Amino acid sequence: MTTIKNIQPLKAEELYHLLKKEFATYVDEKMDSSLNIEYAHVYDIINVSFPEVIKGIASTISVSDDEITIEENENDIEDDTIILEGYLIDFLKEKCE
């Protein structure tokens, strides 16, 4: 689990739209790829999935006024998962801190 200060502060819905609009491009530039990323948003929770790499939900993002928490959902973490989670954390730090 990783916690990031929500200094901007962004609401869950704003972060959801930001992820949908910019995160795939951010990852594609870093990996020189065209990765499919899926998002689901309910209240203050955002689920992020990488269906081509990981079955099911890869990360769950919880948003509050003070912080954003990223929780890894996979028990069997592989190198690809660690890299993608790192990109997600870096992206969120750039946008929220």
CYANA upper distance limits for C-alpha pairs under 8 A (distance plus 0.5 A):
  1 MET  CA     69 THR  CA      7.39
  1 MET  CA     70 ILE  CA      6.16
  1 MET  CA     71 GLU  CA      5.05
  1 MET  CA     72 GLU  CA      6.97
  2 THR  CA     69 THR  CA      6.15
  2 THR  CA     70 ILE  CA      5.64
  2 THR  CA     71 GLU  CA      7.08
  2 THR  CA     89 ILE  CA      8.40
  3 THR  CA     67 GLU  CA      7.09
  3 THR  CA     68 ILE  CA      6.19
  3 THR  CA     69 THR  CA      4.94
  3 THR  CA     70 ILE  CA      6.89
  4 ILE  CA     67 GLU  CA      6.04
  4 ILE  CA     68 ILE  CA      5.62
  4 ILE  CA     69 THR  CA      6.84
  4 ILE  CA     92 LEU  CA      8.27
  4 ILE  CA     93 LYS  CA      7.17
  4 ILE  CA     96 CYS  CA      8.22
  4 ILE  CA     97 GLU  CA      7.80
  5 LYS  CA     66 ASP  CA      6.59
  5 LYS  CA     67 GLU  CA      4.93
  5 LYS  CA     68 ILE  CA      6.81
  5 LYS  CA     96 CYS  CA      7.48
  5 LYS  CA     97 GLU  CA      6.42
  6 ASN  CA     10 LEU  CA      7.13
  6 ASN  CA     64 SER  CA      8.13
  6 ASN  CA     65 ASP  CA      7.03
  6 ASN  CA     66 ASP  CA      5.61
  6 ASN  CA     67 GLU  CA      4.96
  6 ASN  CA     68 ILE  CA      6.49
  6 ASN  CA     96 CYS  CA      5.71
  6 ASN  CA     97 GLU  CA      6.48
  7 ILE  CA     66 ASP  CA      7.56
  7 ILE  CA     67 GLU  CA      8.31
  7 ILE  CA     96 CYS  CA      6.26
  7 ILE  CA     97 GLU  CA      5.59
  8 GLN  CA     95 LYS  CA      8.34
  8 GLN  CA     96 CYS  CA      5.90
  8 GLN  CA     97 GLU  CA      7.05
  9 PRO  CA     65 ASP  CA      6.81
  9 PRO  CA     66 ASP  CA      7.86
  9 PRO  CA     96 CYS  CA      7.23
 10 LEU  CA     14 GLU  CA      6.51
 10 LEU  CA     15 LEU  CA      6.60
 10 LEU  CA     65 ASP  CA      7.89
 10 LEU  CA     96 CYS  CA      7.45
 11 LYS  CA     15 LEU  CA      6.73
 11 LYS  CA     44 ASP  CA      8.24
 11 LYS  CA     63 VAL  CA      7.28
 11 LYS  CA     64 SER  CA      7.75
 11 LYS  CA     65 ASP  CA      7.64
 12 ALA  CA     16 TYR  CA      6.50
 12 ALA  CA     41 HIS  CA      8.37
 12 ALA  CA     43 TYR  CA      7.58
 12 ALA  CA     44 ASP  CA      5.63
 12 ALA  CA     45 ILE  CA      7.36
 12 ALA  CA     46 ILE  CA      7.79
 12 ALA  CA     62 SER  CA      8.31
 12 ALA  CA     63 VAL  CA      6.01
 12 ALA  CA     64 SER  CA      8.21
 13 GLU  CA     17 HIS  CA      6.85
 13 GLU  CA     41 HIS  CA      7.94
 13 GLU  CA     43 TYR  CA      8.34
 13 GLU  CA     44 ASP  CA      8.19
 14 GLU  CA     18 LEU  CA      6.66
 15 LEU  CA     19 LEU  CA      6.54
 16 TYR  CA     20 LYS  CA      6.75
 16 TYR  CA     39 TYR  CA      8.14
 16 TYR  CA     41 HIS  CA      7.21
 16 TYR  CA     46 ILE  CA      7.20
 17 HIS  CA     21 LYS  CA      6.53
 18 LEU  CA     22 GLU  CA      6.34
 18 LEU  CA     23 PHE  CA      7.81
 19 LEU  CA     23 PHE  CA      5.30
 19 LEU  CA     24 ALA  CA      8.04
 20 LYS  CA     24 ALA  CA      7.70
 20 LYS  CA     39 TYR  CA      7.71
 22 GLU  CA     26 TYR  CA      6.76
 23 PHE  CA     27 VAL  CA      6.72
 23 PHE  CA     88 LEU  CA      8.23
 23 PHE  CA     91 PHE  CA      7.65
 24 ALA  CA     28 ASP  CA      6.50
 24 ALA  CA     35 LEU  CA      7.55
 24 ALA  CA     36 ASN  CA      8.02
 24 ALA  CA     37 ILE  CA      7.04
 25 THR  CA     29 GLU  CA      6.58
 26 TYR  CA     30 LYS  CA      6.90
 26 TYR  CA     91 PHE  CA      8.13
 27 VAL  CA     31 MET  CA      6.55
 27 VAL  CA     32 ASP  CA      8.48
 27 VAL  CA     33 SER  CA      8.26
 27 VAL  CA     35 LEU  CA      8.15
 27 VAL  CA     84 LEU  CA      8.32
 27 VAL  CA     87 TYR  CA      7.19
 28 ASP  CA     32 ASP  CA      5.70
 28 ASP  CA     33 SER  CA      5.22
 28 ASP  CA     34 SER  CA      6.02
 28 ASP  CA     35 LEU  CA      6.96
 29 GLU  CA     33 SER  CA      7.57
 35 LEU  CA     50 PHE  CA      8.12
 35 LEU  CA     52 GLU  CA      7.95
 36 ASN  CA     50 PHE  CA      6.74
 36 ASN  CA     51 PRO  CA      7.38
 36 ASN  CA     52 GLU  CA      7.23
 37 ILE  CA     48 VAL  CA      7.62
 37 ILE  CA     49 SER  CA      6.26
 37 ILE  CA     50 PHE  CA      5.41
 37 ILE  CA     51 PRO  CA      7.47
 38 GLU  CA     48 VAL  CA      6.34
 38 GLU  CA     49 SER  CA      5.48
 38 GLU  CA     50 PHE  CA      6.91
 38 GLU  CA     51 PRO  CA      7.99
 39 TYR  CA     46 ILE  CA      7.29
 39 TYR  CA     47 ASN  CA      6.05
 39 TYR  CA     48 VAL  CA      5.27
 39 TYR  CA     49 SER  CA      6.82
 40 ALA  CA     46 ILE  CA      6.08
 40 ALA  CA     47 ASN  CA      5.56
 40 ALA  CA     48 VAL  CA      7.28
 41 HIS  CA     45 ILE  CA      6.34
 41 HIS  CA     46 ILE  CA      5.00
 41 HIS  CA     47 ASN  CA      6.99
 42 VAL  CA     46 ILE  CA      7.06
 44 ASP  CA     62 SER  CA      6.28
 44 ASP  CA     63 VAL  CA      5.73
 44 ASP  CA     64 SER  CA      7.56
 45 ILE  CA     60 THR  CA      7.34
 45 ILE  CA     61 ILE  CA      6.15
 45 ILE  CA     62 SER  CA      5.22
 45 ILE  CA     63 VAL  CA      6.93
 46 ILE  CA     60 THR  CA      6.28
 46 ILE  CA     61 ILE  CA      5.46
 46 ILE  CA     62 SER  CA      7.05
 47 ASN  CA     57 ILE  CA      6.85
 47 ASN  CA     58 ALA  CA      8.03
 47 ASN  CA     59 SER  CA      6.38
 47 ASN  CA     60 THR  CA      5.04
 47 ASN  CA     61 ILE  CA      6.70
 48 VAL  CA     57 ILE  CA      6.49
 48 VAL  CA     58 ALA  CA      6.34
 48 VAL  CA     59 SER  CA      5.75
 48 VAL  CA     60 THR  CA      6.81
 48 VAL  CA     61 ILE  CA      8.30
 49 SER  CA     54 ILE  CA      7.81
 49 SER  CA     55 LYS  CA      8.47
 49 SER  CA     56 GLY  CA      7.01
 49 SER  CA     57 ILE  CA      5.25
 49 SER  CA     58 ALA  CA      5.50
 49 SER  CA     59 SER  CA      7.37
 50 PHE  CA     54 ILE  CA      6.13
 50 PHE  CA     55 LYS  CA      8.09
 50 PHE  CA     57 ILE  CA      8.07
 50 PHE  CA     58 ALA  CA      7.15
 51 PRO  CA     55 LYS  CA      6.28
 51 PRO  CA     56 GLY  CA      7.53
 53 VAL  CA     80 ASP  CA      7.82
 53 VAL  CA     81 THR  CA      8.24
 54 ILE  CA     58 ALA  CA      7.12
 54 ILE  CA     81 THR  CA      7.94
 57 ILE  CA     73 ASN  CA      6.96
 57 ILE  CA     74 GLU  CA      8.36
 58 ALA  CA     72 GLU  CA      6.67
 58 ALA  CA     73 ASN  CA      5.91
 58 ALA  CA     74 GLU  CA      6.77
 58 ALA  CA     81 THR  CA      8.13
 59 SER  CA     70 ILE  CA      7.02
 59 SER  CA     71 GLU  CA      6.03
 59 SER  CA     72 GLU  CA      5.18
 59 SER  CA     73 ASN  CA      5.96
 59 SER  CA     85 GLU  CA      8.05
 60 THR  CA     70 ILE  CA      6.25
 60 THR  CA     71 GLU  CA      5.69
 60 THR  CA     72 GLU  CA      7.12
 60 THR  CA     73 ASN  CA      7.51
 61 ILE  CA     68 ILE  CA      7.24
 61 ILE  CA     69 THR  CA      6.04
 61 ILE  CA     70 ILE  CA      5.09
 61 ILE  CA     71 GLU  CA      6.91
 62 SER  CA     68 ILE  CA      6.18
 62 SER  CA     69 THR  CA      5.59
 62 SER  CA     70 ILE  CA      7.11
 63 VAL  CA     67 GLU  CA      6.82
 63 VAL  CA     68 ILE  CA      5.17
 63 VAL  CA     69 THR  CA      7.11
 64 SER  CA     68 ILE  CA      6.72
 70 ILE  CA     89 ILE  CA      8.11
 72 GLU  CA     85 GLU  CA      8.29
 77 ILE  CA     81 THR  CA      6.57
 77 ILE  CA     82 ILE  CA      7.39
 78 GLU  CA     82 ILE  CA      6.92
 79 ASP  CA     83 ILE  CA      6.76
 80 ASP  CA     84 LEU  CA      6.67
 81 THR  CA     85 GLU  CA      6.51
 82 ILE  CA     86 GLY  CA      6.59
 83 ILE  CA     87 TYR  CA      6.85
 84 LEU  CA     88 LEU  CA      6.73
 85 GLU  CA     89 ILE  CA      6.67
 86 GLY  CA     90 ASP  CA      6.60
 87 TYR  CA     91 PHE  CA      6.51
 88 LEU  CA     92 LEU  CA      6.67
 89 ILE  CA     93 LYS  CA      6.63
 90 ASP  CA     94 GLU  CA      6.75
 91 PHE  CA     95 LYS  CA      6.85
 92 LEU  CA     96 CYS  CA      6.25
 92 LEU  CA     97 GLU  CA      8.33
 93 LYS  CA     97 GLU  CA      5.78
